[in-house]
Amino acid sequence: MHEIADGHWKGFEGEDIDIIIDLVSILEISYLPAGFLSSNCGLNNNWKMKEYFKGKVVFITGSSKGIGKATAELLGSYGARICLNGRNIESLRKTYTELKAKNIDCMQIAGDVSDSEVCFRMIRKIVEHYDRLDILINNAGISTHGMIRDLTPEAWEKAIGINTMGSVYTTHHALPYLLQSRGTVIFISSLAGKVGMPGHSTYSVSKMGLTALARAMQIEFSKKELHTGIIYVGFTENEPDKKILYPDGKYRQILSRSQKTAKREEVALSIARAIYKKKKALTLTAVGKLQAVCLRLCPFVVYMILKKANRDYTKLYD
């Protein structure tokens, strides 16, 4: 049961409180107990955050485009040394050139995170080049869709291989160096990683696995040894040429999104703040925060919405 006492909410976890505070801000509710906001919110000091990242070596998987690229640009502007990664060599080279033009200290490493040996070699190159690793952002991932009855084993293997095992492999090989620097591991997940999304089961399964991994690491390693965080991203604007994995295991052009999407730069800033503040979990977007509260207090509402989404699925992809 949740109750209020001495200006604080009992029964809620840290992430719940953050979510409620953000919802209050969005809805402009002003009747919470005195001291509630002041006791849980601190003014963000951008200068201190920039100083925090200065000189740190940051490896961002899947950073040739999208959220990863925006995060690389932001942290690079703060003075971090950026290690870029992507499978598409042309896109990776283009992003590397753009960052270099902005006087950002960076290196580029092409590689597929679904291959453990490739991940080992990428981490080794980073440490050989910079002699350390401070922050790993597991961002590489693919979007998928398909009803369970239509999904092929190839589709399952690719989704889990990149979205789940890619993070497992990279984290495994980076762990000794991150423990040495008492650094940070961040997993970029999705709102679909909190519920089983109809028509997107491969994606949900692959992202739910990151929650289990992050929580296990948070228990096994103290905050002083290693900061582990997971960020649940909502609908975010896509690159024009982004592709999605179809049920047959092949990639095709993604359909344009009619939903309101978050800016990549906004997501990048949230990632930076989560690292700086050593957040264990962070849910982005108003819809995401509302989803989190509903899952906690009235989960039946979420599942009613999902059932409707299941009925509307064919309209989206047929």
Secondary structure, DSSP 8 states (H G I E B T S, - for coil): --EEETTEEET--HHHHHHHHHHHHHHT---S-TTHHHHH-----HHHHHHHHTT-EEEETT-SSHHHHHHHHHHHHTT-EEEEEES-HHHHHHHHHHHHHTT--EEEEE--TT-HHHHHHHHHHHHHHHS---EEEE-----B-B-GGG--HHHHHHHHHHHTHHHHHHHHHHHHHHHHHT-EEEEEEEGGGTS--TTBHHHHHHHHHHHHHHHHHHHHS-TTT-EEEEEEE--B---TT-EEE-TTS-EEE-----S--B-HHHHHHHHHHHHHTT-SEEE-SHHHHHHHHHHHH-HHHHHHHHHHHHHHHHHHH-
